[in-house]
């Protein structure tokens, strides 16, 4: 008997919430089959079977909070009777066929595989060759692979016509909508996801523990827009990725962090830990809430490498396939509310980091060029929130001015790498 144990989930994560079991007691599983999905503070994790056998028990159900190292079920060895079962099976159909009509004979002939209901899953599942990713896709589309034979590909699963049978049953569940508030008006009550609770707690913690202050500036995006217009096509043909804004902002932030290293630090007790690396977090809005995957060693990456890295991380975030390693250890964060139309906002620190840069919508505004001339220019407001405990106001202002100057002269970024 092998226990199903909640594995180590990563640094600082000690518990998780079971979102869904994909098996039930009595099901036969193979080593590597996905048993359940666990939601943690940062990512969802699939727990797979360490051994083949029959699910003997499930001790904790959907929605339960479980601890790392806790036994939440068990897998027993497949019963020896399950394998020999097919041997006596031919004898029964032959006797039945002598007295039965052809239709009944056909029914009896198909009976042996279906008769041992618990064991039937074993031959079928062992005959199916599908990766965990393909099995997950099949579950999401409501497709039963137990009757399939041979190797199954993701294309075959997508091409199958038997999709949303299960998903359609779930929307019928919002019973909480029937509840009412104290004044008798209808309300809907639903439980926060673990990730939403974690986001809420961390944002409140940041405001309670850090001496958070925000300084603002604006940047003229004319030079970047002109450079992108001239170089965009050649850049794509060479690198097979679009030249976006985030690579410019990432490079400008790295340049400013090198000049003002306290914004690349964190507080540890009575110590200031100044980081000698530049792992830049890029805030991404996903279905379950905001996540901040990290672009590693951004100072060593070219523009194309940064764009590819950000694109890959954003896809993983929206597909809910980020690994814990994608989210840990950032030294500074950039968040872009401009993609949603935000003109100006105050970003909240991603603790324990002491700095976060907020980008906003590019808006054409009249700008004074000199005492006599006005021009319409594409302008963006920038916001830098910082921890005033270790970053002085003058340092924060000069950091933001440096970012502004680098963005308004993007050739510097290209020439300096």
Protein Blocks (a to p, Z undefined) as FASTA:
>chain_A
ZZdddddebehiabdcdfbdcbdehiacdehiafbdcddfkbccddddfbgcddfbdfbd
ehiacdehiafbdcddddfklmmmmmmmmmmmmmmmmmmcfklmmmmmmmmmmmmmmlmm
mmmmmmpccdfklmmmmmmnopafklpgcjddfklmmmpmblclmlmmmmmmmmmlmpcc
fkopacddddddfklmmmmmmmmmmmmmpccddddddddfklmmmmmmmmmmmmmmmnop
acdfklmmmmmmmmmmmmmmmlmgccehjaccddfbdcdddddddfkbccddddehkllp
cfklmmmmmmmmmmmmmnopacfklmgoiabdcddfklnopabdcdddddfbfbdcdddd
dddddddfblmbccddddddddddddfklmcfklmmmmmmmmmmmmmmmmlmmmnZZ
